[in-house]
Amino acid sequence: MFINNEWQESCSGRKIPVYDPATGKLLCEVEEADPEDVDKAVRSARAAFQMGSPWRSMDASDRGQLLNRLADLVERDRLLLATLEALDSGKVFLMAYFVDLMATIKTLRYYSGWADKIHGKTIPVDGDYFTYTRHEPIGVCGQIIPWNFPVMMFAWKIAPALCCGNTVVIKPAEQTPLSALHMAALIKEAGFPPGVVNVVPGYGQTAGCAISHHMDIDKVAFTGSTAVGKLIQKAAGDSNLKRVTLELGGKNPNIVFADCDLEYAVEQAHSGLFFNQGQCCLAGSRVFVEEPIYEEFVRRSVEKARSSVLGNPLLPGVDQGPQIDQKQFDKIMELIESGKREGATLECGGSAWGQQGLFIQPTVFSNVTDNMRIAKEEIFGPVQQIMCFRSIHEVIQRANATHYGLAAGVFTNDIDKALTVSSALQAGMVW
């Protein structure tokens, strides 16, 4: 683990085994942080945040230069980082290289530019007063990131926090700590002062819980499941009422109207669901297709799913890698079985693939109804549900009938319809 710009062993001496989900083989072991290690990291981050410290005394433009230098180093090590992502997460290497690492570099550069452009305001109040607002850093930020986009989430969490002058204690997912640890080495190489970023690999029940409950952490940011998000929000309330930012799950509607470009809609609905083995909170996992084109849409979607190439994510030509771990694999397979039991039509897939590793065939269900588990629960795997609808009013009601509200998509060539439906959808972003 990385605390105060130094590599440190865990206080308990325990290690976390890191596996390759494509083969099931042990890749390595990393130090396991427990509450004592988290406390040490928080003390380091708090010291780095004290007035007069090198970090607090640094010009805002210099903070921006450090982030830009970090982006340069990520660009230099892009091949290595993409390989690490493919190894411990099972992510397709080319996707990691061209999508995740590109987004990581651009995120760091974007926030490097913001560092010296965070302004307050002067306010013309009545009387002989000079009134102004001043944007100040929050303090020590605890950050907990998921396993589906490890290095990209690392950048999404640290970049805005550092750009504003905060210090960070970040816990990568126990399944995918390797890219975060390499990023820690790059942070030191870039010249960030000791204690500004601390990386503590660990399990949610121990290290994650310690971050959420810690009395000297001023804010916690979490990306992951809704169930864990609820625990973190409660922990923040039970401790020091720290600020909380949560980015949780999704069961996102993808609405396809009969007047759309059908081939384009099939292609986008496929990638919107099967990207990253379906392990994406933005996955368009409820595909609503208008009745006149329903059967043809299903036929083409099945054809597309069957053409996917599964295999070693490091090899060229592979479209889909393994699921992240046995627990996730079992959950997906159980939900596939529930779809069969509840009467959905299994058009293709539905089984494990290969002799080793945690691969699941690209799976497509048709004739799915809204009350089925596969239509309500976040599967987080390569399972596409295609539902039929007959009217705009009907599909808006059905699309909004969910506890989630992360994202949505609309396919139509009618701009009035696109704007009407997107404004009616209760989702944070609509494509």
C-alpha positions, 0 to 999 in steps of 0.5 A: 500500500502507498501512504505518505509517498512510501510503500508500506506493509499492512499493520496486520501482515495480511495480503490480498490475493489477486486473480486473473479471471480469464484463467483463475490463476493467482497473479500476485498478492498485495498488502491488505489495509485494515482500519489501522492502516486506513487511520495511518493514511488519514493522518498522513492526508491530514498532515498534508492538508495543514496550513503551511504544508507544501500542498496548501502553500502551492500555487493553484497553477502548480497543482494544475501542472502536477496533474498535467505531469501525471497525465504525461506519465500515464500516457507514457505507461499507457501500454502497461496500465492497459495490460494491468487492467486486462489482467486483473479485471478481464477487460478486453485489452484494446478497450482498456487501451483506447477507451479507459486509458484515453478517458483517464488521460483526458480526465487528468488534463481537463482538471489540470486546466481547472485548478487556477480557474475556481473563482468566488464572487463579490456580492453587493449587499446593502450597507458599508460591507465588502462581501465575497464568497471563497471556494475552499477545499473540503479537506481529506477525501475518502474515495472508494472505487469499483472493479469495472473501470479501475484506472478510469475511476481512479482518475475520476475520483482523484483529479477533481479532488486534487485540482481543488486542493484536497488530499485523498485516501483512496481504496481500490476494489480488492479484485483490481488493485494493480493499476491503482498501485501503479498510479501511486508510483506515478503520483510520486514520480510526478512530484506530488508532496507526501500524504496528498494521495494515499492508496489503501487496497482492502476489503469493503467490510474492513477498509471501506467501512473504516473510511466511511466511519472515520471521524477525520475524513471530511467527505467520502465518494463511492462508486458501486452497488446501491446496497453498499451506497446505503451503508456508506450514507448511514455511516456518514450520518452515524459518524461526523456527518461527512459529505457524501457523493454516491454513483450507484447502479442502473437499470437503464431503459433504451427506447427504440422507435420504429422510425429509427435507423434500425441497423444503427439502433441494433449496433448501439443497443448491443454495445450499450449492453455488452460493453465491458462484459455488461459490467457497466452502470450505464448499460442499456439493460432494458431495451424497449422496441416498438411493435412494428420492428420488434421481431426484426430487431430481436433477430438482428440482435441475436445475430449480433450477439452470436457473432461475438468472440470470447476469449483471452482479453489480451488477444486481438480479435476478442470482443468479450472477456470474463466476468470479474469473479465467481460471486458475480458469475454466479449472480448472473447465471442465477438471474439467467435461470430466473428469466427462463423460469419466469417465461422469457424466451431465451434467444441465444446464450444462457450458459458458461463458455470455455473450459476455464475462466469466468466466461458467460455466453452473450445472452439475449432474452425476448418476450420479457415482461416488466415484472420479471427479475431480469427486467427489474434487477441490475444483472451487471453481465452480458444479458440483454432483455428486449421488451415490446411497446406500442405507444409513447405514453406506455413506454415512458411509464414503463421506462420510469417504473424503476428505483434507478434513474442513472441513464436512458437512450432514445432511438428515433429520426423524429427530433420532436419525439426525441426531445419529448421522450427524453424530457419525460424520462426520469434519468440523469442523462439521456442519449 
